[in-house]
């Protein structure tokens, strides 16, 4: 397992997300009428990341997003996700404008997110597919460098 990838992996972006989630949880305990803000603050779309021996897989759960409204890019080992979701249009739901929301969990608007991937990925081997609101990104891994055996000859 490469150094920096596993249970001990420190992701500064995730730490900020965790802190925001904790603040939201505390505010929600104080008043059930405080709208959830975590989705709008960088945790949309929700993702799963896993790996096999030869690739890393990222699943982005993005219901209601038109495929031409999402951008994916990879630089080094950082996968960047950005786009726009107009849930009212995609879900054919009329906009509801009450004087005051008690809770608003459906995210609408622009979003951006960056996630760290293992150092072993090979960004030249990336492909993405979209089906039923899920974007599946497959990034191949570089071949592990193997030590070259040096034969010692007698003179």
N, C-alpha and C positions, 0 to 999 in steps of 0.2 A: 504494500500500500504506500503510495507516494507521501512524502512528508507534507503536512498541511492539509490533508484530505482525510477526513474521518470525524470521529466524535469530538476531537479537540480543535477542529478548524474554526478559526476566528474570522468572522465576516463583519466588518464594521457597519455595513449597511443594515445587516440583520439586527445588530445591537440597537441601532436607532429605531428600527421598526418595533423591536421588543419593548423598548422604553415607551414609545408612543402607545403601544397596545396596553401597557400597564397603566399609563395615565388615563387612557380612555376607560379602562376597567374601573379605576378608582372614581372617575367622574360619573360613570354609569351607576355605581353603587350609591353615590350621593344623590343622584336624581335619575329616575328611569326615563326622563323626558329629554335627556341630552342625546342628540343624534350620534350614531356611530360615525367616526371619521377615519378609522383605520384603513378602510378600502381606498379612500381618496388620497391617503398619504403614502402610497407606494406598495401596497400589498395586493394590487390588482394588476394583472390577473393572478389568481391562485395557481401555484405551480407544484409539481412533483419532480424531483431529480433523482435519477438512479444510474447505475452503470452495469455493464457486462465486461467481459474480458477485453472486448475490442471496441467498445463505444460507450459514450455517456448519452443518456436520454433525458430530455426535458419535456414535460407535458404541461402545456399552458391551458388552463380551463377558462375559456373565453366565450361563454354563451352570449348571444346578442351582438357580437362584434362582426361587422362586415369585413371580410378578409382583406379588402383593399384599404381598410382603415387601420391596419396594424403593420408596424415595421419591426423587423428583427435584424440585429447586426451583432457581429462578434469581433472583438478585438482582443488579442492575447487570450486570456482565459475568462473574459467578461462578456456575458451575453446581455445585450441591451434590448429591452422591449418597450415600445411606445405605440401609442395609437389613440383612438377616440371611440367611445361607445355612446351611441344614441339609443338607449334601451327603449324609449318610447316608440321610435320608428321601427326598430328591429322586432320588438315584441308586439307591435300594433296596439299599444296601450296609450290611452289618452293621458296627457299630462295632468297631474293632480296638484293643485295649488291651494292647500288649506292655509288658513291664517298661521297655523303653527303645527309643525310635524311633532308627533310624539316619538317617532322612530323612523329613520330613513336608512335602509340598508342597501337598496338597489343603487348601484353606482352608475352615474351618467357623467360624461365629459372626457377630457383628455387625461391620459395616464402615462407614466413612465416608470420603468423599473430596471434595475441592473442586478444581475446575480453572478457570483463567482463560481467558476467551474474548476475541476481539477486541472493541475498544470500539465497533465499528460494528454490533453486533447490536441487534436490536429484540426485547426480551423479550416483548412483546405478541404476537409472531408465532412462538410456539413450539408444537411438536407432537411427540409421541413415539409410536413403534410398537414392538411386540415380536414377534419371530418367531425360532424355532429358537435360543433362548438369546441372541439379540442384540437390544439395545434401540437403536433408531435415533432420535436426537433431531435435529430440524431447527429451527434458529433463523433467522428471516429477518433481513436487514440493513436498517438505516435507509437511506433515500435520501440520497445524498451531497448536501451543501449546495453549491449552485452559486452562483458570484458573480453578482450581478444587475448587468447592464450599465446604466450611468447615461447617459442621453442628455443631452448638453449643448446647450442651446438658446441662440441668440443673442438678445439683447434689443433 
